[in-house]
Structure formats: C-alpha cells, structure tokens
C-alpha cells in the first residue's frame, strides 16, 4: 500500500493508475510538438537525419490559423513526422533576427523546408488547402534544386509579383547578392 494524497492505494491499483497516466501523457505529448528555436531544430534534424519544417506565423493571421487547422492538425502533418523536425516561429517577434534575414517572410504564413545544414529545399507563402500544400511538399522534396525551379518559374512568369518575390527570397538565401539586387530593383520599380 502507498499513500497518494490523503488516501492509501493498494500497489496493483497504483500500478494501473501509473500506466493510465503514462498513456494519457504519451498521447497528449504526441499531439503537436513545435520547437521555437531554429538552431535547436537544425541540430535535432542533423542528429535525427531529418529535414526542418520552418513555419513562420503571426497570431493575428487568419490564413496561418487555417493552415494550422486545415492542413497541419487535420492529419497531414502525420505524413511528415518521420521526415521533419517542426519549428514554429512568430514572425512578428523576429524581424531583425539573423533567422528572419536568412529565411525572409514576405507574407503569412511562410513555410520554409530546410535540410539539416540549413539549405533551402522549398518555400511556400500563404494558405493553400491540404491537396495544394501536399503538392508543394512533394515538389520541394523531389530532390530538384529549389533555386533552379525558381529560375524556371521566373523565366516563364517574369512579371508575376509572387514569382519575383519568391526568387528574391531565394537569391537572399543562397547569398547571390547580384541577383537579389536585380530582383529588389524589379520589386521596387513595380511599386512605383
């Protein structure tokens, strides 16, 4: 017999009680675990031989909440659990951080897929339903060089603000300063 609080429980009851609590805690902790530090996420990804799913969100952002509810919590995330470490960052809290500068945000939500070294595999801005988001994931994980895909899209749609913005982000990520400057000028010229 062991005392739990103000009552005594026989050992078998305490054992069953412990197992139930353990199972409940395991199920609860399996729900959605997000890291909130990219460096820790990259270190974990390297250790576990996984990629990183970096999700920038904003508390005030309805599309961020829809992506979370309709795609990530709707079971789609389970497809990627074995392949990714998940990092969730409040973009409004990070605008001057090195992370934000290396993996920029041009709208919310912004999802970056990174390999364990931090190399960009893909980037997605805005809300899409599960089917469209799965297409993005498939393209990003296909092994095709992300920046090569951006160049193809830019060649096909040189006037698309979305494509130019994404190509600008890609140039920043790979530190192609000349390309980034050219694309930044295009973006600025379009705004004027």
N, C-alpha and C positions, 0 to 999 in steps of 0.2 A: 504494500500500500504506500502511495505517495500523496502528500498534501499538495493540492493545486488550489491556490487562493485559500478560501475558508473551508474547503471540502477535501475529504480523502477519497482517492480513486484507486481501485484495485489495479495492479500492474497491467493486466490484459486490456482493461478499458483505456488506460493511459497510452498504451502502445497503439491501439486503434485510433485514438484521438490524435496522436502524433502523426500517423500515416495520413489521416484525413487532412490535417493542417498542411503537411508537406505537399500532398497532391494539389490542394487548393492554391498554395503559394506557387507551385510549378506552373499551373495553368494560368494564373494571374500574371506571372512574370513573363510568360511566353507571348502575351498579347502584342505589344508593340514596344520594342526596346530601341530607342534612338540615342546615339551618342550626341553630345553637344560640343564636341571639340574635334576639328578636322585632323589635327596632328595625331590625336589618340586613335581616331578612326583609321588613318593611314597605317599607323603602327600595328593595329589589330589586323588590318587587311593583309599586311605583309606577313605577319605571324601565321594567320589562318589561310593564306594563299587565296584571298578573295579580292574582289573589286570594291569600290566605295560608291554608294548611292548618296550623293550630297543634295539635300533638299533645302533650298532657301525658301522661307515662308515669311509672312507678316501676319500678325494677329488680326489685323483689320481686313484681311484679304479674303473675300468670298471664294474666288477660284482656288485659293490654297486649301480652304476648308473642304471644297468639293473634291479636289484631288485626293485629299486625305480620306474622306468618307467613301467616295465612289470607286476609287482605284486601290489605294493602299490598305484601307481597313476592310474592303469588300473581298478580301481573299487573294487579290492579285499579288500582293507583296509576298505571300507564301511561296509563290513560284520562284522567287529570287532569294529566299532566305539562305540557301546553301552557297550562293554565289556572291553575296554582298554583305558589307558592314554598312549599316544605315546611320547617317549623320544628318541631324536636323538643326538648322541654324536660323535664328531670327535675323533676317537681312537688315531690318531697321536698326538693329543694335550694332552692326558691323561695318558701316560704310567706309571707314578709314582703315580697316584692318588689312593686314597682308593677304589674308584668305580672300576677302572680298575683292581686292585688287587683282589677285591671280585668277580667280574664278568669278568674273563680274556678273552682276544682276542687271538686266535691262527691263525686267518686268517680273511679276509674281504670279504663280510660283515659278522658280527656276530650279531645274534639276540638272546636276552635273553627274555624269558617270565617269569615274576615275579608276585607273589601275592602281595597284598598291604603291607605285612610285609617285603618283600624283598626275600622271599623264592623262589628259582628257580623252575619253572614249566617245563621249557624246554630250550634248547639251539640249535641253528642252525648256522652252519658256511658255507659260500659260497653261490653261486647263484643257485637257482632252479626255474623252471618255476612255474606259478601260481598253477597248479594241484599238483605238488610235495610239494610246500610250504603250500598249504591248508592241505595236509596230515600231515605235521609236526604240523601245528596248531591244527588239530584235535587230534593227539596223545598227544600233550602237555596239552591240555585242557580236556582230557578224565578223569582226576582225578587219573590216575595211578602215583604213586610216580616216579618222574623223575630219581632219582638215582637208584631205583630198576630196571628200564628199562635199565640204563647204565650197571649195573652189568650183566643183561641178555645178552646184546649185547657183553660185554667183554668176557663172558663165551663162546659165540658162535664164536667170531672172535678175539681171544687173540693176533693175530699177525697183526691185522689191525691198521695201524698208526692213522687213523682217529678216530677209536673207543677208542684206548688207550689215545689219546689226549683229547677226549671228557670226558672220565672217569676221567682223571687227573683234568680237569676243574671242574667236579662235586665234586671230593674229596676236592678241594680247597674251593668251595662254601659252603659245609657242614662242613668244618673245620675238616676233617678226615686226620690229619697230617700223620699218618702211611700209609694210602692208597695212599695219594698224593706222599709221598716219594718213595713208591714202584713203582708207575706208572712213576714218574720222572726218576727213575733209568732205567726203561724199555725204555723210550724215549731216554735217553742218550746212552744206550747200542746199540740201533738201529742205532744211528747216527755215532757211531764209527766203 
